[in-house]
């Protein structure tokens, strides 16, 4: 791999005419599986705060956010564990059979997530669903990479990743349609019931899909020659210097992007929660009665008219104007009458408050806009990676992703900002993921391809799981230290993960214009 990469040849027919009918069939099935994989991820992230309120009704907002972070970390740990296991299985057992199995696993456990009656069971099923989700990406991407003509490969892999945004958009639409629908009465659980449907795809995969010729030929050659080189071995990734270097580069790139996205970028619903207040229609006049109280007796009488849930909402409003610390249990912050300044600030807060259903609609719209941006961002990365090379494309992608998180978490305060900040957020934070689909298959030989891809992507997830796990505690620690709320400051701190990927590009090999690697072309000086 010492020689300079060969520039892509753009002569001849356009790339989309190169694959035959069966190759497009493989692409369609892999894209459909990954699309619903991403649907599963997004129904979780978009409905996470709603789910936590339902499963933990007596906890305060920050505790619910923290538990939501724990559930996210558990999901990512399942993703990483399943990714490693199914990645090795894909090299040993076959791409098609393994992909079908992963789809069945995540579909079944997604449905079971919707039946959970406690946080513990919900977290368990999120771990198991994550295992299937984590395994599907590497196997599906390797399958597409190995069946496609070389010139079409980066474009189809980029399109595979870009089309996943459709699954994310479907999740956002489903959030706005299914959760508020009182006729169904499913709430957030209905999203997970829908997520169980992709199990049908697995049946088609089992019946119609063949193993790629590259993998079949590699297995046959190893059997004939009695090769000592193992299929699906993590040890083999580190035994040979060129694969070891590629593995470390891939892990660094994955940690940067996954931590930035899952540790920060996918907390956009919680960012909406932190910035926009909700007060239900029937609660508003009761809070206004507290505002009108001009004596201690009238204040006490107005408080007595609040239900337990309405009192928690009142405490939340007091904490938003700095009149109470809801973490303190030494005194009742609602017991004292409000000062004139507090009444004025609370009245302003009430004036801008919306209902919970309206906020759910905003999250749905924001999710759609974020995923439209994601589609465009991945498509943009695919185009520049095919023209400018992988390394420069990653430098651009990681830099704009970092900048977008600082911009959004630093400046979002009003609902109308969703319409331009959320597309920017999706475009920038998802753009590097187009690079993972294109670049990771190009780093490893056939016998180690899904193992290497899974190792990079999912060891990256083990490390990235720390992001949402520490977000809540870090937000608590930083809250009040500056004028920036602790949640936002913690998010912007975690966004610095992109620096790791930028530094790793120093050692990253350029694969533009190269065929997929094999051991026969191995060169330790690459």
C-alpha positions in Angstrom: 0.0 0.0 0.0 3.0 2.3 -0.4 2.1 3.5 -3.8 0.0 6.6 -4.2 -3.7 6.0 -4.7 -4.9 5.8 -8.3 -7.2 8.7 -9.1 -10.7 7.5 -9.9 -11.5 7.0 -13.5 -14.7 8.8 -14.5 -14.7 7.6 -18.1 -17.4 5.2 -19.2 -21.0 4.8 -18.1 -22.2 6.6 -14.9 -21.6 4.5 -11.7 -25.3 3.7 -11.2 -25.4 1.7 -14.5 -22.5 -0.6 -13.5 -24.3 -2.9 -10.9 -26.5 -5.6 -12.3 -30.0 -6.5 -11.2 -28.9 -8.9 -8.4 -26.4 -6.4 -7.1 -29.1 -3.7 -6.8 -31.3 -6.4 -5.1 -28.6 -6.9 -2.5 -28.3 -3.1 -2.0 -32.0 -2.8 -1.5 -32.2 -5.5 1.1 -29.2 -4.2 3.0 -30.6 -0.6 2.8 -34.0 -1.7 4.0 -32.4 -3.6 7.0 -30.3 -0.6 7.9 -33.2 1.8 7.4 -35.2 0.1 10.1 -32.1 -0.3 12.2 -32.0 3.5 12.3 -35.7 3.7 12.8 -35.1 1.7 16.0 -32.4 4.1 17.1 -34.4 7.2 16.5 -37.7 6.1 18.1 -35.5 5.6 21.2 -33.8 8.9 21.1 -36.8 11.0 20.1 -39.1 9.4 22.7 -36.5 8.9 25.5 -37.6 11.9 27.6 -41.3 10.9 27.2 -40.5 7.3 28.1 -38.5 8.3 31.2 -41.4 10.4 32.5 -43.7 7.5 32.1 -41.4 4.9 33.7 -40.1 7.2 36.4 -43.2 9.4 37.1 -42.0 10.6 40.6 -38.5 11.6 39.6 -37.4 15.1 38.9 -36.4 16.3 35.4 -32.7 16.0 35.9 -33.0 12.5 37.4 -35.1 11.5 34.4 -32.5 12.9 32.0 -29.8 11.0 33.9 -31.7 7.7 33.8 -32.3 8.4 30.1 -28.5 8.8 29.7 -28.0 5.4 31.5 -30.5 3.7 29.2 -28.6 5.2 26.2 -25.3 4.0 27.5 -26.8 0.5 28.0 -28.2 0.6 24.5 -24.8 1.6 23.1 -23.0 -1.1 25.1 -25.5 -3.7 23.7 -24.8 -2.2 20.2 -21.0 -2.6 20.7 -21.3 -6.2 22.2 -23.6 -7.4 19.5 -21.5 -5.7 16.8 -18.3 -7.5 17.9 -20.1 -10.9 18.1 -22.0 -10.6 14.9 -19.0 -9.0 13.1 -16.9 -12.1 13.8 -19.8 -14.3 12.9 -20.2 -12.6 9.6 -16.6 -13.5 8.6 -17.0 -17.1 9.8 -20.6 -18.0 9.1 -21.4 -15.7 6.1 -22.7 -12.2 5.5 -26.3 -13.0 4.4 -27.2 -15.4 7.2 -25.7 -13.2 9.8 -27.5 -10.1 8.5 -30.8 -11.9 8.7 -30.1 -13.0 12.3 -29.3 -9.5 13.4 -32.5 -8.1 11.9 -34.6 -10.8 13.8 -32.8 -9.9 17.1 -33.3 -6.2 17.0 -36.9 -6.4 15.7 -38.0 -8.9 18.4 -36.4 -7.0 21.3 -37.7 -3.6 20.0 -41.2 -5.0 20.3 -40.5 -6.2 23.8 -39.2 -2.8 24.7 -42.7 -1.4 24.1 -44.1 -3.9 26.7 -41.7 -2.9 29.5 -43.3 -1.8 32.7 -40.2 -0.6 34.5 -36.9 1.1 33.8 -35.0 -2.1 34.4 -36.8 -4.2 31.9 -36.7 -1.4 29.4 -33.0 -1.0 29.7 -32.5 -4.8 29.4 -34.5 -5.0 26.1 -32.6 -1.9 24.8 -29.4 -3.8 25.4 -30.6 -6.8 23.5 -32.1 -4.7 20.7 -28.8 -2.8 20.5 -26.9 -6.1 20.0 -28.9 -6.7 16.8 -28.6 -3.1 15.6 -24.8 -3.1 16.2 -24.3 -6.3 14.2 -26.4 -5.3 11.2 -24.3 -2.3 10.0 -21.0 -4.0 9.5 -22.4 -7.1 7.9 -24.7 -5.2 5.6 -22.0 -2.8 4.5 -19.5 -5.5 3.9 -22.1 -7.4 1.9 -22.7 -4.4 -0.4 -19.0 -3.6 -0.6 -18.1 -7.1 -1.8 -20.8 -7.5 -4.5 -20.5 -4.1 -6.1 -18.1 -3.1 -8.9 -15.2 -1.1 -7.6 -16.2 2.2 -9.2 -19.8 1.9 -7.9 -18.7 0.8 -4.4 -18.2 4.2 -2.6 -21.4 5.6 -4.1 -23.6 2.7 -3.1 -22.1 2.5 0.4 -22.6 6.2 0.8 -26.2 5.8 -0.5 -26.7 2.9 1.9 -25.8 5.2 4.8 -27.7 8.2 3.4 -30.9 6.2 2.9 -30.9 5.4 6.6 -32.1 8.9 7.1 -35.4 7.8 5.7 -35.7 5.5 8.7 -34.9 8.4 11.0 -37.5 10.6 9.3 -40.1 7.8 9.6 -39.3 7.7 13.3 -39.8 11.4 13.6 -43.1 11.3 11.7 -44.3 8.3 13.9 -43.4 10.3 17.0 -45.8 13.0 16.0 -48.6 10.7 14.8 -48.5 7.7 17.2 -47.6 9.2 20.6 -50.4 11.9 20.8 -53.1 9.6 19.2 -55.6 9.0 22.0 -57.5 6.5 19.9 -54.7 4.0 19.9 -53.7 4.8 23.5 -50.3 3.3 23.0 -48.2 6.5 23.6 -44.5 5.9 23.3 -45.0 2.1 23.3 -46.6 2.2 19.9 -43.3 3.4 18.4 -41.7 0.2 19.6 -44.5 -2.0 18.3 -43.9 -0.5 14.8 -40.2 -1.2 15.2 -40.9 -4.9 15.4 -42.1 -5.1 11.8 -38.7 -5.4 10.1 -38.5 -9.0 11.3 -40.3 -9.7 8.0 -37.2 -8.5 6.1 -35.1 -11.2 7.7 -37.4 -13.9 6.2 -36.7 -12.5 2.7 -33.0 -12.4 3.4 -32.9 -16.0 4.5 -34.8 -17.1 1.4 -33.3 -15.1 -1.4 -29.8 -13.7 -0.6 -26.6 -15.5 -1.6 -23.2 -15.1 0.1 -20.9 -12.8 -1.9 -18.4 -14.4 -4.3 -15.4 -12.7 -2.7 -16.2 -14.3 0.7 -17.0 -17.7 -0.8 -13.7 -17.7 -2.8 -11.7 -16.6 0.2 -13.1 -19.5 2.3 -12.5 -22.0 -0.5 -8.9 -20.8 -1.0 -8.2 -21.0 2.7 -9.6 -24.6 2.9 -7.6 -25.8 -0.1 -4.3 -24.2 1.0 -4.7 -25.1 4.7 -4.0 -21.4 5.5 -3.2 -20.5 9.1 -4.8 -17.1 8.6 -8.1 -17.2 10.5 -11.5 -15.8 9.5 -13.2 -13.5 12.0 -10.3 -13.3 14.5 -9.8 -10.1 16.5 -6.2 -11.3 17.2 -5.5 -11.2 13.5 -6.4 -7.5 13.4 -3.3 -6.8 15.6 -0.9 -9.5 14.4 -0.1 -7.8 11.1 1.2 -4.2 11.2 -0.9 -2.8 8.3 -4.2 -4.1 9.7 -3.2 -3.0 13.2 -2.6 0.5 12.0 -5.9 0.5 10.1 -7.7 -0.8 13.1 -6.4 1.9 15.4 -7.3 4.6 12.9 -10.8 3.2 12.4 -11.4 3.0 16.2 -10.3 6.6 16.6 -12.6 7.9 13.8 -15.5 5.9 15.2 -15.0 7.1 18.8 -15.0 10.7 17.6 -18.1 10.6 15.5 -20.2 8.2 17.7 -19.4 10.0 20.9 -20.2 13.3 19.3 -23.5 12.0 17.8 -24.8 9.7 20.6 -23.3 11.6 23.5 -24.4 15.0 22.3 -26.1 15.3 18.9 -29.0 12.9 19.6 -29.8 14.9 22.8 -31.6 17.5 20.7 -35.0 16.4 22.2 -33.6 17.1 25.7 -32.2 20.4 24.5 -35.8 21.3 23.5 -36.9 20.3 27.0 -34.3 22.5 28.6 -35.2 25.6 26.5 -39.0 25.4 26.2 -41.4 25.2 29.1 -44.6 23.1 29.1 -47.7 23.9 31.0 -50.9 21.9 30.3 -54.1 23.9 29.6 -55.9 22.8 32.8 -52.8 23.6 34.9 -52.2 27.1 33.6 -55.1 28.9 35.5 -54.0 27.3 38.8 -50.4 28.6 38.4 -51.8 32.0 37.5 -53.8 31.9 40.7 -50.5 31.4 42.6 -49.1 34.5 40.7 -52.2 36.6 41.8 -51.8 35.6 45.5 -50.8 38.8 47.4 -50.9 37.4 51.0 -49.3 34.3 52.6 -52.8 32.9 53.2 -53.8 33.4 49.6 -50.6 31.8 48.4 -51.1 28.8 50.6 -54.7 28.4 49.4 -53.6 28.6 45.7 -50.9 25.9 46.4 -53.5 23.7 48.0 -55.4 23.7 44.7 -52.5 22.0 42.9 -52.4 18.3 42.5 -49.1 16.4 43.2 -48.2 16.5 39.5 -49.1 20.1 39.2 -47.0 20.9 42.3 -44.0 19.2 40.6 -44.6 21.4 37.5 -44.7 24.5 39.8 -41.4 23.5 41.3 -39.9 23.0 37.9 -41.0 26.5 36.9 -39.5 27.9 40.0 -36.2 26.2 39.3 -36.2 27.6 35.7 -36.4 31.2 37.1 -33.8 30.4 39.7 -36.2 30.6 42.6 -35.7 27.1 43.8 -33.3 24.2 43.7 -35.4 21.1 43.1 -32.6 18.9 44.3 -32.8 20.3 47.8 -35.1 18.6 50.3 -34.3 20.7 53.4 -37.1 23.2 52.7 -40.2 23.4 50.6 -39.3 26.0 47.9 -42.9 26.5 47.0 -44.0 27.4 50.6 -42.9 31.0 50.5 -44.9 33.7 48.6 -43.2 34.9 45.4 -41.5 38.3 45.3 -42.5 40.8 42.7 -39.5 40.1 40.5 -40.2 36.3 40.7 -43.8 36.9 39.7 -42.7 38.9 36.7 -40.2 36.3 35.5 -42.7 33.4 36.1 -45.4 35.3 34.2 -43.0 35.7 31.3 -42.2 32.0 31.5 -45.9 31.1 31.4 -46.5 33.4 28.4 -44.1 31.3 26.4 -45.1 28.0 27.7 -46.7 25.4 25.4 -48.5 22.1 26.0 -46.7 18.8 26.1 -48.4 17.6 22.9 -47.2 20.8 21.2 -43.7 20.1 22.4 -43.9 16.5 21.1 -44.9 18.0 17.7 -41.9 20.3 17.8 -39.6 17.3 18.6 -41.2 15.5 15.7 -40.7 18.4 13.3 -37.2 18.9 14.6 -36.4 15.2 14.2 -37.6 15.3 10.6 -35.5 18.4 9.8 -32.5 16.9 11.5 -32.7 13.8 9.4 -33.3 15.7 6.2 -30.1 17.4 7.1 -28.5 14.0 7.8 -29.4 12.7 4.3 -27.9 15.8 2.7 -24.8 15.6 4.9 -24.1 11.9 4.1 -24.7 12.6 0.4 -22.3 15.5 0.6 -19.6 13.4 2.3 -20.1 10.6 -0.3 -19.6 13.1 -3.2 -16.4 14.7 -1.8 -15.0 11.4 -0.7 -15.2 10.1 -4.3 -13.5 13.3 -5.6 -11.2 14.6 -2.9 -10.3 11.4 -1.1 -11.2 9.9 2.3 -8.7 11.7 4.5 -9.6 15.3 3.5 -13.3 14.4 3.6 -13.0 13.2 7.1 -11.1 16.3 8.1 -14.0 18.5 6.7 -16.7 16.3 8.2 -15.3 16.0 11.7 -14.6 19.8 11.9 -18.1 20.9 10.8 -19.7 18.3 13.1 -17.8 19.8 16.1 -18.7 23.3 15.1 -22.4 22.5 14.7 -22.7 21.1 18.2 -21.1 24.2 19.7 -23.4 26.4 17.6 -26.7 24.5 18.4 -26.1 23.8 22.1 -24.8 27.3 22.6 -27.4 29.4 20.9 -30.8 27.5 20.9 -33.4 29.2 23.0 -36.6 29.7 21.0 -38.8 27.2 19.1 -38.5 28.9 15.7 -34.7 28.2 15.7 -35.4 24.5 15.2 -36.2 25.2 11.6 -32.7 26.2 10.7 -30.5 24.9 13.5 -31.7 21.3 13.4 -31.0 20.7 9.7 -27.5 22.1 10.3 -27.1 19.8 13.2 -28.2 16.7 11.2 -26.1 17.7 8.1 -22.9 18.1 10.1 -23.0 15.4 12.8 -24.1 12.6 10.3 -21.8 13.5 7.5 -18.8 11.5 9.0 -21.1 8.4 9.1 -21.2 8.3 5.4 -17.4 8.0 5.6 -17.6 5.0 8.0 -19.7 3.1 5.4 -17.3 3.9 2.6 -13.9 3.8 4.4 -14.1 0.9 6.9 -14.6 -1.9 4.3 -11.6 -0.5 2.5 -9.3 -1.0 5.6 -9.5 -4.8 5.9 -9.1 -8.0 3.9 -12.0 -10.3 3.1 -11.4 -12.7 5.9 -11.4 -9.9 8.5 -13.7 -7.3 6.9 -16.8 -7.6 9.1 -14.7 -8.3 12.1 -12.5 -5.2 11.5 -15.5 -3.0 10.7 -17.3 -4.1 13.8 -14.3 -3.8 16.0 -13.7 -0.2 14.8 -17.3 0.8 15.0 -18.2 -1.0 18.2 -15.1 -0.7 20.3 -15.7 3.0 19.5 -19.2 2.5 20.9 -17.9 1.0 24.2 -15.9 4.2 24.7 -18.6 6.4 23.3 -21.1 4.8 25.8 -19.3 6.9 28.5 -20.7 10.0 26.8 -24.4 9.7 27.7 -23.5 7.9 30.9 -21.6 10.9 32.2 -23.7 13.6 30.6 -26.2 13.8 33.5 -23.6 13.8 36.3 -21.4 16.2 34.4 -24.4 18.6 33.9 -25.1 18.5 37.6 -21.4 19.3 38.4 -21.2 22.2 35.9 -24.7 23.6 36.7 -24.4 27.1 38.2 -20.6 27.5 37.5 -21.2 29.8 34.6 -24.1 31.6 32.9 -24.4 28.6 30.6 -26.8 25.9 32.0 -25.0 22.8 33.1 -26.6 20.5 30.5 -25.5 22.7 27.6 -22.0 23.2 29.0 -21.6 19.4 29.5 -22.8 18.7 25.9 -20.3 21.3 24.5 -17.5 19.7 26.6 -18.2 16.2 25.2 -18.3 17.6 21.7 -14.5 18.0 21.9 -14.3 14.2 21.1 -14.0 15.2 17.4 -10.4 16.3 18.1 -9.4 12.6 18.5 -10.6 11.7 15.0 -8.9 14.8 13.5 -5.6 13.8 15.0 -6.0 10.1 13.9 -6.1 11.3 10.3 -2.3 11.8 10.4 -1.9 8.0 10.2 -5.0 7.2 8.1 -4.2 5.5 4.7 -5.8 7.1 1.6 -7.9 4.5 -0.2 -9.3 6.5 -3.0 -9.1 4.6 -6.3 -7.9 1.3 -4.6 -9.7 -2.1 -4.9 -10.8 -3.8 -1.6 -7.6 -5.0 0.2 -6.6 -8.7 0.6 -3.7 -10.4 2.3 -2.0 -11.0 -1.0 -1.6 -7.2 -1.4 -0.5 -6.8 2.2 2.5 -4.5 2.7 3.7 -3.6 6.2 5.0 -0.3 4.9 1.5 0.8 3.8 
